[in-house]
Amino acid sequence: FDPQTGDMGPEFSKTIDLETAGGVIDRDTIKWWLKQSREAQSAIMTDEIPLDDALLQLREFIDENSGEFFVQVWGNGANFDNTILRRSYERQGIPCPWRYYNDRDVRTIVELGKAIDFDARTAIQFEGERHNALDDARYQAKYVSVIWQKLIPSQADS
């Protein structure tokens, strides 16, 4: 997505087969998921593919739409989501398709918005199913864009 314009661009979403995920299952995370809606729960068990396939498909998606030197990967925070994804690439022996200096953090932008008295998460309505990864990503991209545009007005607005 382009935070300066709010253009969402093409989307990518895959559900990873938990048998191939390679992570450590956390009891608190399981408890958290059990409290979520049936729709959110079913989404993490639908059309699953192996981790390495998903990572290769994401790499191809990035190559087709931006390229590893240009794509900016936003995480809520960057040291959580982005790190998990980067470590997944490392564990699978697949080169990570973005440069470390292009990690971006949603939480930082949210704090900057609050500094100018704008709380985007309360001002902008969520659309879709909460805790559905793609719906959450759309929502975060939307409010990051709104904050960005308030902080850095485009030349066309002048």
C-alpha positions in Angstrom: 0.0 0.0 0.0 1.0 3.6 -0.5 0.5 5.6 2.7 0.9 8.9 0.9 -2.1 8.2 -1.4 -4.0 5.6 0.5 -3.9 3.3 -2.5 -4.2 -0.3 -1.2 -2.7 -2.0 -4.2 -2.8 -5.8 -4.8 -3.4 -8.1 -1.8 -1.8 -11.3 -0.7 -3.1 -13.8 1.9 -2.4 -17.4 2.6 -3.3 -19.7 5.4 -0.3 -21.8 6.7 -0.7 -25.4 7.6 0.1 -25.6 11.3 1.9 -28.9 10.8 4.5 -27.1 8.7 4.6 -23.7 10.5 7.8 -24.7 12.4 7.0 -22.4 15.4 6.4 -23.2 19.0 2.7 -23.3 20.0 2.0 -21.0 22.9 -0.7 -22.0 25.4 -1.8 -18.3 25.9 -2.2 -17.9 22.2 -4.4 -21.0 22.0 -6.5 -19.7 24.8 -6.8 -16.3 23.0 -7.9 -18.0 19.8 -10.6 -20.0 21.6 -12.1 -16.7 22.7 -12.3 -15.4 19.1 -15.3 -15.6 16.7 -16.1 -18.8 14.9 -15.4 -17.0 11.6 -11.9 -15.9 12.7 -11.2 -19.4 14.0 -12.3 -21.1 10.8 -10.2 -18.7 8.7 -7.0 -20.1 10.2 -8.0 -23.7 9.2 -9.2 -23.0 5.6 -7.3 -23.6 2.4 -4.0 -24.3 4.3 -0.8 -24.6 2.4 2.7 -25.6 3.6 4.9 -22.8 5.0 7.5 -23.0 2.3 4.9 -22.7 -0.5 3.4 -19.6 1.2 6.8 -18.0 1.6 7.8 -18.7 -2.0 4.4 -17.3 -3.2 4.9 -14.2 -1.0 8.4 -13.7 -2.5 7.0 -14.0 -6.0 4.2 -11.6 -5.1 6.8 -9.0 -3.9 8.9 -9.5 -7.0 6.0 -8.9 -9.3 4.6 -5.9 -7.4 7.6 -4.0 -6.0 10.9 -5.8 -5.5 13.0 -6.6 -2.5 14.8 -3.2 -2.5 11.6 -1.2 -2.6 8.9 -3.1 -0.7 8.2 -1.8 2.8 6.9 -4.4 5.2 4.6 -3.1 7.9 4.1 -5.0 11.2 2.1 -4.2 14.3 5.1 -3.9 15.6 7.9 -4.5 13.3 9.9 -6.4 15.9 7.0 -9.0 16.2 5.2 -9.6 12.9 8.1 -8.8 10.6 10.6 -10.8 12.8 8.4 -13.9 12.8 8.1 -13.7 9.0 11.8 -13.1 8.5 12.7 -16.0 10.8 10.3 -18.2 8.9 12.3 -17.5 5.7 15.5 -18.2 7.5 14.3 -21.6 8.9 13.1 -22.6 5.4 16.4 -21.6 3.8 14.6 -19.1 1.5 16.1 -15.6 1.1 13.9 -13.0 2.7 12.3 -10.8 0.0 12.8 -7.5 1.7 15.7 -5.5 3.1 15.9 -5.0 6.9 15.9 -1.2 6.5 12.4 -1.4 4.9 10.8 -2.8 8.1 8.0 -0.4 9.2 6.1 -0.2 12.4 2.3 0.5 12.6 2.6 1.3 16.3 5.0 4.1 15.8 2.7 5.8 13.3 -0.3 5.3 15.7 1.7 7.1 18.4 2.6 10.0 16.0 -1.1 10.3 15.2 -1.9 10.5 18.9 0.7 13.2 19.2 -1.3 15.4 16.9 -4.6 14.5 18.7 -5.7 11.9 16.1 -6.5 8.4 17.3 -7.1 6.6 14.0 -8.2 3.4 15.5 -11.2 5.1 17.1 -11.8 7.5 14.2 -11.8 4.9 11.5 -14.3 2.0 11.5 -13.1 -1.5 11.2 -14.5 -3.4 8.2 -14.6 -7.2 7.9 -13.9 -9.9 10.5 -11.7 -9.0 13.4 -8.5 -11.1 13.7 -8.8 -12.2 10.1 -5.3 -11.4 8.9 -6.2 -9.8 5.7 -9.0 -7.7 7.2 -6.7 -6.6 10.0 -4.0 -5.7 7.4 -6.5 -3.7 5.4 -7.6 -1.8 8.5 -4.0 -1.1 9.6 -3.1 0.1 6.1 -6.1 2.4 6.1 -5.4 4.1 9.4 -1.6 4.3 8.7 -2.4 6.1 5.5 -4.8 8.5 7.2 -2.2 9.4 9.8 0.6 9.6 7.3 -1.5 12.0 5.2 -2.3 14.2 8.2 1.4 14.3 9.1 2.7 14.8 5.6 0.1 16.5 3.4 0.5 15.9 -0.3 1.6 18.7 -2.6 -1.7 18.4 -4.4 -3.4 19.5 -1.1 -1.4 22.7 -0.9 
